[in-house]
Each structure stands twice: as C-alpha cells, then as structure tokens.
Amino acid sequence: MTAKPPFVKKQDCFSTYHNIERNDPYNWLRADNWQEVMREPDKLPQDIREVLEAENAYTAAMLADTEELQQTLFEEMKGRIKQDDSSVPSPDGDYAYASRYESGAQHPMLVRTKRDGGDEQILLDGNREAEGKAFFRLAGSSHSDDHKYLAWSFDDKGSEFFTLKIRDLATGNDLDEVINETGGSAVWSGDSKYLFYIRLDENHRPSRLFRHEMGTDREKDVLVYEEEDAGFFMGVGKTQSGKFIIIDIHDHETSECRIIPGDDATAEPVLIAKRQTGVEYSIDEANGQFYILTNADDAEDFKIVTVEVEQPGRDKWRDLIEHKSGNLIIAHTCYGEFMVRLERVDGLPRIVIHNYADGSENVIAFAEEAYSLGMMDGYEFHTDIIRFSYSSMTTPSQVFDYNVKTGDRELRKQQEVPSGHNVNDYVTRRIMAPAHDGELVPVSLLYHKDTSIDGSAPLWLYGYGSYGIAMPAGFSTGRLSLVDRGFIFAIAHIRGGKEKGFDWYRQGRRRNKKNTFKDFISAARYLIKENYTAKGNIIANGGSAGGMLMGAVANMAPELFKAVIGEVPFVDVLTTMLDDSLPLTPPEWPEWGNPITSVEDYKYIASYSPVDNVEAKAYPHILAVAGLTDPRVTYWEPAKWVATLREKKTDDNLLLLKTIMDAGHAGMPGRFEALKDTALVFAFGLKVSDRMG
C-alpha cells in the first residue's frame, strides 16, 4: 500500500503592510510559545506536533525501500572516519592541549600533557557528560591562564541555549558556579580571577556581557556591557597577546569594538571606534599597536591599519596593508614578531606572513585548481611557528606547522581514511559558468576518473550564497559515497558569498538577492551545456540560507532538477523578516532588507520568498529537513513550505518533510549520529536518480 500524504489544515491569517494585504494560511504552525519550546520541546502544542509526526511517518514510509541503502551509506561514511582520532597538540606554557576520540565514541575528550610529553590528563570527557541525554553537543572551552580551571559549555536541547560550567582541573570536578542560557563562549582575565561571558535575552539574542568573579555566587555577576539595539549581536574574545579582552558588537555590515585590559578586568570598556553604518572592523594587538582589519575609507576588499593602543580612535588610524581591489583580506592574527593574514585572490585562498621589523612578506599558497586553506591560531603569542590546514576536494585534510624564520614546513597530521582513499582515482576541477549578466560563476567539481563526461552522469549541485560566506573546495569523506556511485559533485560559488571579493557579496544581497538564484541556475545550465550532466538529472542541495536558494530555484527553474533538497531551509523569508521577535530578524535586515519600514524591501522580498511564490505547476522531487529546536531557521518554515507545495503542485513527485524532534539547526550531535542524517539525504537523492543499486 502507498502511504497517503498528510493533510494540513488551512487557517486564514491576514496581515497588512504598506497597504498590501496578505494571507498566510499555514501560519498557525508557528507555536505561540516557541520560546518555551526551545527550552522544553515537550511544550510544543499537540496539534502542531501531530502534523510534524504525521509528516515524519509519511517520509519514513516513502523512504522505507532505502533503509538498507541508508545503513550501507552510514557504514561507508563511518568507515572513512578514523575511530581513535586526535588533534595536533597545541602548546601553551608548560602544557600542550588537544582533543581526541576513543574508538566508537561519539563525542571528543579534551586532554593535555606536559609540553615536552608525559602522562595524559583527561580534562573533560564529552561521552560521559552526554550520558542519559537525548541531545548533547559540546560547545566552547577555554582554560584559564594559570592552567587551573576549564570553562566549558554544552547544549542539551539543540536550541543553542548553552550551559556554562567551570571545572577545577586539579580535582576534575565542576564548581557550583553553573551559568545557564549563555552564548557558549567565555574568556578569562589574565590573572584567572574573572570570567567574561554573554547571556542570551528572552528572544535568544546575545546582548549582555557579564563578569564572573571566581568563588562568588553567580547572582553577583557584574553586567559589563549591554547592547540595547536588537539589530546587533555581541561576541567576546581576546587578542592573541592576551593583553586585551574584546567586546565585539556587529550585524552583517557594521561593527563596533570595545576593549578591557586583560590584567585589569574590572576596568570600564574603552571604545575603539564608534559604529558607522557599513563600516566593519576587527582588532588584534602586538607590541603596543592595534592592528585593525577594516573596510573603512571605501576599502571594499578590506585593508589593515595600525594605531597606538593609548589613542585608538579612527582619526589616528594609519594604513599598513593598503586596500587592493580583488584581493580580499579575510582574517588576521598578530604574533610577537609578525602578523599573519588570510586572503583570497582570484577565488583561491592564501596565507601571507608580514614581518614587523622590515615589512617583508612571505606567501603560502598551493597549486591545485580548487582547494581550502585555513589558519589555525594557537594559544601562544611569542612563537616562530604558525599552523594551518589544507585540503582539496580530492586531497584529505593536512595540518602543517610553518616556521616563519626558516621557511620549513612540517606536516603534523594527515587525515586518515581507514577504509582507503586513492587520490589518483578522483578528479577535481574549477570551471567558470557564464551568468545571466556576463559575470563568471566559479564552480568546483569532483568526480571519479572513470565517470564519463558525456551528459549521462547524475550531478549533485550544492550552493549557499549568503552572508558573504565562501564555500570552501575542501575534502569531504561523505561526498565519496555519491561520487563512487557515478555522481559528479559540484559546488556553485554564487554571488552572495565572497569567493571573488566583497563585491561578489554585494551583488548577491538585499535588492541584488536574485543574482544568487540566477547564478545557481546559470551554473546548472552551463554544466548541462558542457555535458557534465543532462537537464532534469541534477540534485540541487543547500542548507539554511542555502535552503532559501533551494526554494527559490525550485520555483524559478524546476525543469532543470531531478530533485531539490533543503536542509533547515530558510524559505519563509517575508514572514520571518516581518517578525522582529525572532532571534535573527533585526540583525539580518542589513542582509535582506527591512520589509516593516520599506515598501520596496517588502515587495522585493515578496517577489522571491519561496513560500510566497509556490505556483500550481510541476516541481521536482523535494525533501525538506528541519530541527524542532532550531532558533535560526524555525521548524515552521519548512513545514509551511511543504504544506504550500502539497496544496498547489500538480505533479506526483515525492514531497517529504523530516523534522528531527530532538535537534536544532546543526542536526544530531555526535560524529557518527550525524552521519545518519547525511545518509537519509543521500539515499533520497540516489532513490530518485535510480542509483540505489
């Protein structure tokens, strides 16, 4: 028997903005007590729960024939993960800190040894902490400068309300000073007497920085700074030198930093430069100078300036690394004798080492057509060694230590694939797809050397294209399960990311947002034209804001795709941007526009918001995956999308919704448990592509 798709009732919900009336008949799926549900999932109203559970049952029935395949995929992907893996130890004073997994373990252990070797001390065992919990994910951890304490946090709901604890490393026991509903990270003062952390407000926004004095009651914690503008988020960090604690206030286009001396934790925060709309900056410090990465003075692809720490105001900033169009500076870190920056040129990353003494620079880059490169900042300031990671779509991750004085490069870790991986069996390429307006969209490709490039292969096309986030062309063990079954895997580096500089981002945001969708469609059409695949034989896949992309391209060009898979998809854009009580809405108005205050923004968002543009026509096979306690893309967005599609679409293709009832935005925790989510997504794609065998 064939299971019957669930019926979801409609209930009129009219709203009027800018004299435009709109009906949102599935808005009742948004629980009025959603804040409570984030903390206690059992509080979800029963009528909504029944809909989600019915959709889950229908999905399970429709994918019942893939259960064996899902298990096979899971075992394949699990077999590519080293069971007893560990990170490269990172030295700090007398110790070296690392994380490692035991065979079969879902969660890491945090460990340390003496710097020059010796017996290992287990600081924290994530598996022990997870016992008895349906959901558990370790978040941030930070040891005190005197190495006596470990501040660590965890999420046991998936809703990103992090509980912060402090562990006495001499006894291995947590102190009584438990702090709930934090942002997850914490920073120690230089004397290890104080801990700085951020509390979330009732709408899940990180808006208040507190200072906790060790040995005192949490109720006596001091509010250091509160951000009253709901459009800005707050973060707390520390300069690499440890001399300053940094309060970072930001949205998606504007930032503001305040500093507190690391050795004077009770001092009032000092403002670096007052926020100015559209101006971003981030700071580090070395030898009495702040080194500031900024786009001030129309430096669209960013520059680095210096200023004395005693007078850090913007009128004192002096250019050190001048702005160069097309050369995007992504991040920088200051050490005792040199500064390291990560930048992207011609779409590819590189690391540049700048020596303070003479201004000379050395560049670290690689020769593959497409690759991923990342800086791995350690704990120490006075060092000659920097650490970075490298991978490509064919090359497993490598961790290198680089001596800036000698130029020697030491391979510290090579990602192992226990079940075997021959780099020479695979091909990675980067091609440029012409867009609708003449721009060239980079596309990274991975396929097996035996795959015929004659249009017969199915193609898995992944995209994101928002917030300026560039999609790395890095190694993924999971993708091999697709490629080994004849798929070509492609990443479309579409506008809205920063793959080709800041302008690439600017051209894919706000009222240029449709470029993101058009670029993805152009990439698909070019891949068809170049015989990598055929029309209607593409699986489109994206998550979060990339899920919005999925909803948009399904509406705009459904004929190109065999299936569309949206993971935690941001598909109800207009409704969400009209709801300023949601955690991310005010900070994201600079990204999408504010439809509450601007009729132009309202109309533009309404013209592409996936839920609002579903039509009575044929759609590809569609799978949506959601998390009940997701505070970023709330569960009701994919639920409303699926309900709207089921009401209007005219085809008989699969339309499935899977809501993970014990997880949030990142899916299930645990390195193996998360593979089951991936296995389900892959099995769906293989099923509709007739590649289950």
Secondary structure, DSSP 8 states (H G I E B T S, - for coil): -------------EEEETTEEEE-TTGGGS-TTHHHHHH-GGGS-HHHHHHHHHHHHHHHHHTGGGHHHHHHHHHHHHHTS-TT-B---EEETTEEEEEE--TT-SS-EEEEEETT----EEEEEHHHHHTT-S--EEEEEEE-TTSSEEEEEEESSSS--EEEEEEETTTTEE-S--EEEEEEEEEE-TTSSEEEEEEE-TTS-EEEEEEEETTS-GGG-EEEEE---TT-EEEEEE-TTSSEEEEEEE-SS-EEEEEEETT-TTS--EESS---TT--EEEEEETTEEEEEE-TTT-TT-EEEEEETTS--GGG-EEEE---TTEEEEEEEE-SSEEEEEEEETTEEEEEEEETTT--EEEE---SSSEEEEE---S-SS-SEEEEEEEESSS--EEEEEETTT--EEEEEE---TT---GGGEEEEEEEEE-TTS-EEEEEEEEETTS--SS-S-EEEEE---TT--------TTTHHHHTTT-EEEEE--TTS-TT-HHHHHTTSGGGTHHHHHHHHHHHHHHHHTTSS-TT-EEEEEETHHHHHHHHHHHH-GGGEEEEEEES----HHHHHT-TTSTTHHHHHHHH--TTT-HHHHHHHHHH-GGGG--SS---EEEEEEETT-SSS-THHHHHHHHHHHHH--S-S-EEEEEETT-BTTBS-STTHHHHHHHHHHHHHHHHTT---
